[in-house]
């Protein structure tokens, strides 16, 4: 165990955590989120640095975006009301991304094009929304199904998204066409996270983790 943070949150569940790696100073930070509580940032010795965000909703995930062009770090946070971005340096609010109908937001990824930076987020009402990251304007809204609680999300490439949901299926979403192109069902419960990895043996693969207690490895071949 390299870092052990005792009592990060005294009586509540930690829903999500991630690493913030500052490539220009070689510093590594830990960002944590909790139910109805502030987010916190620690250095990699476990020393508390600062608290940021608010307590107005369950925080379901935190993620990091590094703007290489402008050399800035951002923390992305999804909660029961919207998705927010914060400056990684001081935790100050950068933007809010809020669509209707309101729901809990369970994941977001960044999609960079030559023209703009796009934040793609998913929610518990079956919506996939694409926002301009820097001005928070809505670009596109993809509606799947009102009964779908979309959970895990990852950007497979510049054409496809991979999403997990409460119907126990892994979904491939065509970004340009704005629709689900394929479904795969191997889990027997809600899929909570999906992640792209590279394997020496299998090449590009997908990991999916579900509430059935299993982790599945999917080969792109």
C-alpha positions as CSV (number, residue, x, y, z in Angstrom):
1,X,0.0,0.0,0.0
2,X,1.7,3.2,-1.2
3,X,-0.9,5.7,0.3
4,X,-3.3,5.2,3.1
5,X,-5.8,8.0,3.9
6,X,-7.5,7.3,7.2
7,X,-10.9,8.8,7.8
8,X,-11.2,10.6,4.5
9,X,-14.9,10.7,5.2
10,X,-15.9,9.8,8.7
11,X,-19.3,8.2,8.4
12,X,-20.2,8.1,4.7
13,X,-19.5,6.0,1.6
14,X,-16.8,7.0,-0.8
15,X,-18.4,6.7,-4.3
16,X,-15.5,7.6,-6.5
17,X,-11.8,8.5,-6.5
18,X,-9.2,9.3,-9.1
19,X,-5.6,10.4,-9.6
20,X,-4.6,13.8,-10.8
21,X,-1.2,13.6,-12.4
22,X,0.5,17.0,-13.0
23,X,3.0,16.2,-15.8
24,X,4.7,19.5,-15.4
25,X,5.6,19.4,-11.8
26,X,5.7,15.5,-11.3
27,X,3.1,15.9,-8.5
28,X,0.4,13.3,-8.0
29,X,-2.8,14.1,-6.2
30,X,-5.8,12.0,-5.1
31,X,-9.4,13.3,-5.6
32,X,-12.2,11.8,-3.6
33,X,-16.0,12.1,-3.7
34,X,-18.6,11.1,-1.2
35,X,-22.4,11.0,-0.7
36,X,-23.8,14.5,0.0
37,X,-20.5,15.9,0.9
38,X,-17.7,18.0,-0.5
39,X,-14.9,16.6,-2.7
40,X,-11.4,16.5,-1.3
41,X,-7.9,16.7,-2.8
42,X,-4.9,15.0,-1.2
43,X,-1.3,14.8,-2.2
44,X,0.3,11.4,-2.8
45,X,1.6,11.3,0.8
46,X,-2.0,11.4,1.9
47,X,-1.8,15.0,3.2
48,X,-5.1,16.9,2.9
49,X,-4.9,19.9,0.6
50,X,-8.3,21.4,0.1
51,X,-12.1,20.8,-0.1
52,X,-14.2,21.9,-3.1
53,X,-17.6,21.5,-4.7
54,X,-20.8,21.4,-2.7
55,X,-23.2,19.1,-0.8
56,X,-26.3,19.5,-2.9
57,X,-26.4,16.0,-4.4
58,X,-24.9,12.5,-4.4
59,X,-21.6,12.6,-6.1
60,X,-21.4,9.5,-8.4
61,X,-18.1,9.9,-10.1
62,X,-15.0,12.1,-10.5
63,X,-12.7,12.2,-13.4
64,X,-9.8,14.3,-14.8
65,X,-9.3,16.1,-18.0
66,X,-5.9,17.6,-19.0
67,X,-6.1,20.4,-21.6
68,X,-2.7,19.9,-23.2
69,X,-2.9,23.0,-25.4
70,X,-3.6,25.4,-22.5
71,X,-1.7,23.2,-19.9
72,X,-4.6,23.2,-17.5
73,X,-6.1,20.4,-15.4
74,X,-9.8,20.0,-14.7
75,X,-11.8,17.8,-12.4
76,X,-15.1,16.5,-13.7
77,X,-17.8,15.7,-11.3
78,X,-21.2,14.0,-11.8
79,X,-23.9,14.2,-9.2
80,X,-27.7,14.1,-8.6
81,X,-28.3,17.5,-10.3
82,X,-25.8,17.9,-13.1
83,X,-22.2,17.5,-14.3
84,X,-19.7,20.1,-13.2
85,X,-16.1,20.9,-14.1
86,X,-13.6,22.5,-11.7
87,X,-10.1,23.9,-12.0
88,X,-7.7,21.2,-10.8
89,X,-5.3,23.8,-9.3
90,X,-7.6,25.3,-6.8
91,X,-11.0,23.5,-7.0
92,X,-12.9,26.6,-8.2
93,X,-16.0,26.0,-10.4
94,X,-15.4,26.2,-14.2
95,X,-18.7,25.1,-15.8
96,X,-22.0,23.5,-15.2
97,X,-23.6,21.1,-17.7
98,X,-27.3,20.6,-17.0
99,X,-29.9,19.1,-19.3
100,X,-33.6,18.3,-18.9
101,X,-35.2,16.2,-17.5
102,X,-32.9,16.4,-14.5
103,X,-31.5,13.1,-13.2
104,X,-28.5,11.7,-11.5
105,X,-25.4,11.7,-13.8
106,X,-23.2,8.6,-13.6
107,X,-20.3,9.1,-16.0
108,X,-18.6,11.5,-18.4
109,X,-15.7,11.4,-20.9
110,X,-13.8,14.0,-22.9
111,X,-13.8,13.8,-26.7
112,X,-11.3,16.2,-28.4
113,X,-11.7,17.3,-32.1
114,X,-9.8,19.7,-34.1
115,X,-12.5,22.3,-33.6
116,X,-13.7,21.8,-30.0
117,X,-13.5,19.9,-26.8
118,X,-16.6,17.9,-26.1
119,X,-17.8,16.5,-22.8
120,X,-20.1,13.4,-23.2
121,X,-22.1,12.5,-20.2
122,X,-24.8,9.9,-19.3
123,X,-27.6,9.9,-16.8
124,X,-30.3,7.7,-15.1
125,X,-33.0,8.6,-17.6
126,X,-31.5,7.1,-20.7
127,X,-29.9,10.2,-22.1
128,X,-26.4,10.7,-23.6
129,X,-25.6,14.4,-23.9
130,X,-22.7,16.1,-25.7
131,X,-21.6,19.5,-24.5
132,X,-18.9,22.0,-25.5
133,X,-16.6,21.7,-22.6
134,X,-15.5,25.3,-22.5
135,X,-18.8,27.2,-23.0
136,X,-21.2,24.5,-21.7
137,X,-23.4,24.7,-24.8
138,X,-25.4,21.6,-25.6
139,X,-24.3,20.1,-28.9
140,X,-26.3,16.9,-29.2
141,X,-28.7,14.8,-27.0
142,X,-29.1,11.1,-27.7
143,X,-32.1,9.5,-26.1
144,X,-32.0,5.7,-25.6
145,X,-34.9,4.6,-23.4
146,X,-36.6,6.1,-20.3
147,X,-36.2,2.8,-18.5
148,X,-32.4,2.7,-19.0
149,X,-30.1,3.7,-16.2
150,X,-26.9,4.3,-18.0
151,X,-23.9,3.7,-15.8
152,X,-20.3,3.1,-17.0
153,X,-19.0,5.0,-20.1
154,X,-15.7,5.0,-22.0
155,X,-14.6,6.4,-25.3
156,X,-13.5,3.5,-27.6
157,X,-12.3,5.7,-30.4
158,X,-13.4,8.8,-32.2
159,X,-16.4,7.0,-33.6
160,X,-17.8,4.8,-30.8
161,X,-18.8,5.1,-27.2
162,X,-19.1,2.0,-24.9
163,X,-21.8,2.2,-22.2
164,X,-23.1,-0.1,-19.5
165,X,-26.6,-0.1,-18.2
166,X,-29.2,-1.6,-15.8
167,X,-30.6,-3.9,-18.5
168,X,-27.4,-5.9,-18.1
169,X,-26.1,-5.0,-21.5
170,X,-22.9,-3.5,-22.9
171,X,-23.9,-1.0,-25.6
172,X,-21.9,0.4,-28.5
173,X,-23.0,3.9,-29.5
174,X,-22.3,5.4,-32.8
175,X,-21.4,9.0,-32.0
176,X,-22.0,10.5,-35.4
177,X,-25.3,8.8,-36.1
178,X,-26.4,9.3,-32.5
179,X,-27.8,5.8,-31.8
180,X,-27.0,2.4,-30.3
181,X,-25.5,0.2,-33.0
182,X,-25.0,-3.0,-31.0
183,X,-25.9,-4.6,-27.6
184,X,-24.0,-7.4,-25.8
185,X,-25.5,-9.3,-22.9
186,X,-23.2,-11.4,-20.7
187,X,-23.9,-9.9,-17.3
188,X,-26.9,-10.8,-15.2
189,X,-27.2,-7.5,-13.3
190,X,-26.6,-3.8,-13.8
191,X,-23.2,-3.0,-15.4
192,X,-21.6,-0.3,-13.3
193,X,-18.3,0.5,-15.1
194,X,-16.6,-0.1,-18.5
195,X,-13.0,0.6,-19.3
196,X,-10.8,0.2,-22.4
197,X,-7.4,-1.5,-21.8
198,X,-4.6,-2.8,-24.0
199,X,-3.5,-6.4,-23.6
200,X,-0.3,-7.9,-24.9
201,X,-2.2,-11.1,-25.6
202,X,-5.6,-9.9,-26.9
203,X,-4.9,-6.3,-28.1
204,X,-7.6,-3.7,-27.5
205,X,-10.0,-5.0,-24.9
206,X,-12.9,-3.9,-22.8
207,X,-13.4,-4.6,-19.1
208,X,-17.0,-4.5,-17.7
209,X,-17.9,-4.8,-14.1
210,X,-21.4,-5.6,-12.9
211,X,-23.5,-5.9,-9.8
212,X,-23.6,-9.6,-10.4
213,X,-20.2,-9.7,-8.9
214,X,-18.4,-10.5,-12.1
215,X,-15.8,-8.7,-14.3
216,X,-15.9,-9.5,-18.0
217,X,-13.0,-9.1,-20.5
218,X,-14.2,-8.4,-24.0
219,X,-11.8,-8.7,-27.0
220,X,-12.3,-6.3,-30.0
221,X,-11.5,-9.2,-32.3
